[in-house]
Amino acid sequence: MSRQKIVEVWVGAFVLMSLIALSVIAFKVSNYQGLQERATYEISGLFSNIGGLKVRAPVKISGVVVGRIKSIEVDAKTYQALVKMDIYQDFNQLSSDTSGVILTSGLLGDQYVGLEPGGSDELLKNGDRLELTQPALVLEELIGQFLTKFSGDTSKP
């Protein structure tokens, strides 16, 4: 084989590997679950502020993904964000006093719903609503509160 053909084969192999790597990254970023569907049941919660929470964001218990965000709407009665979650059937033993909080992965990462199971004997069923929810902690609001608190008069005698 000539030197030019060897170079062309290596360039082709590099391009092919780059496309495969790019595809894998794209599937990871999009939370693609494949064609398989896991059995789920739906629960929901009302949140006063969801921050940057998105549909298909994970729902976690102790860092373990137990479901995904199904939809986000505005509740017509309370004008709060109604977050519907599909919880995997494997985790169907959540007590009815389970609470939900919107958390962030790392300092500036994606937001997700964290569930904290309660101690009730009654279990959540399909269509139930979380009674205890905590809104997202918005970094801009925290910075604003910090600046307001410490921007007072500093000219002390």
WOLINHU-V808693 format. One record per residue. N is the residue number from 1. PHI is phi in whole degrees, 0 to 359 (* if undefined). OMEGA is omega in radians with two decimals (999 if undefined). NEAR is the number of other C-alpha atoms within 8 Angstrom. Layout:
[[N	PHI	OMEGA	NEAR] [N	PHI	OMEGA	NEAR]]
This chain:
[[1	*	3.14	4] [2	282	-3.11	5] [3	299	-3.12	6] [4	295	3.14	6] [5	293	3.11	8] [6	297	3.11	9] [7	298	3.14	8] [8	296	3.10	8] [9	296	3.13	8] [10	295	3.10	8] [11	296	3.11	8] [12	298	3.12	8] [13	296	3.12	8] [14	296	3.12	8] [15	297	3.13	8] [16	298	3.11	8] [17	296	3.11	8] [18	296	3.12	8] [19	295	3.11	8] [20	296	3.14	8] [21	297	3.12	8] [22	296	3.11	8] [23	295	3.12	8] [24	298	3.12	8] [25	297	3.14	8] [26	298	3.12	8] [27	293	3.12	9] [28	295	-3.11	8] [29	295	-3.08	7] [30	275	-3.11	6] [31	56	-3.13	7] [32	294	-3.10	7] [33	258	-3.12	6] [34	85	-3.12	5] [35	278	-3.13	4] [36	283	3.09	5] [37	247	3.08	6] [38	271	3.09	6] [39	294	-3.10	6] [40	225	2.91	9] [41	228	-3.02	11] [42	258	2.94	12] [43	231	-3.13	15] [44	218	3.10	12] [45	205	3.07	12] [46	262	-3.14	11] [47	234	3.13	12] [48	285	3.11	8] [49	207	-3.13	8] [50	257	3.13	10] [51	58	-3.13	8] [52	256	3.14	6] [53	297	-3.08	10] [54	235	3.03	8] [55	299	-3.10	9] [56	75	3.02	9] [57	293	-3.10	11] [58	288	2.94	11] [59	247	-3.01	15] [60	233	2.93	13] [61	235	-3.14	10] [62	54	3.10	7] [63	85	-3.13	6] [64	264	3.14	6] [65	289	-3.13	9] [66	242	-3.14	11] [67	175	-3.13	12] [68	222	3.05	13] [69	287	-3.12	15] [70	273	-3.13	10] [71	203	3.09	9] [72	228	-3.12	11] [73	224	3.00	7] [74	259	3.12	8] [75	290	-3.05	10] [76	293	-3.10	5] [77	273	-3.03	4] [78	258	-3.07	5] [79	58	3.01	7] [80	254	3.12	10] [81	285	3.07	13] [82	263	-3.10	12] [83	257	3.10	13] [84	260	-3.06	12] [85	236	2.99	13] [86	266	-3.14	12] [87	258	-3.14	14] [88	299	-3.09	12] [89	301	3.10	9] [90	301	-3.07	4] [91	248	-3.07	8] [92	267	-3.14	10] [93	253	3.13	6] [94	282	-3.12	10] [95	287	-3.05	13] [96	292	3.10	11] [97	261	3.04	11] [98	296	3.12	13] [99	250	3.14	12] [100	233	3.11	13] [101	222	3.10	11] [102	270	-3.08	14] [103	241	3.12	10] [104	239	3.06	10] [105	283	-3.11	9] [106	75	-3.09	5] [107	286	-3.09	5] [108	235	-3.07	6] [109	279	3.12	7] [110	290	3.12	8] [111	265	3.13	13] [112	211	3.07	13] [113	262	3.06	12] [114	259	3.11	13] [115	258	3.08	12] [116	241	-3.10	9] [117	299	3.11	9] [118	266	-3.08	10] [119	243	-3.10	6] [120	290	3.08	8] [121	280	3.13	6] [122	283	-3.06	6] [123	256	3.03	10] [124	290	3.11	11] [125	242	3.11	9] [126	305	3.11	7] [127	92	-3.14	8] [128	289	-3.12	9] [129	242	3.05	7] [130	290	-3.13	14] [131	275	-3.11	8] [132	252	3.11	8] [133	227	3.11	11] [134	230	-3.07	9] [135	289	3.12	10] [136	292	3.04	10] [137	270	-3.06	8] [138	268	-3.06	7] [139	301	-3.13	6] [140	297	3.11	6] [141	294	3.11	7] [142	297	3.13	9] [143	296	3.11	8] [144	299	3.11	8] [145	295	3.13	8] [146	297	-3.13	8] [147	295	3.13	8] [148	295	-3.10	8] [149	293	-3.05	7] [150	258	3.14	6] [151	262	3.11	7] [152	294	-3.12	6] [153	293	-3.11	5] [154	259	-3.11	5] [155	272	3.12	4] [156	266	-3.12	4] [157	292	999	2]]
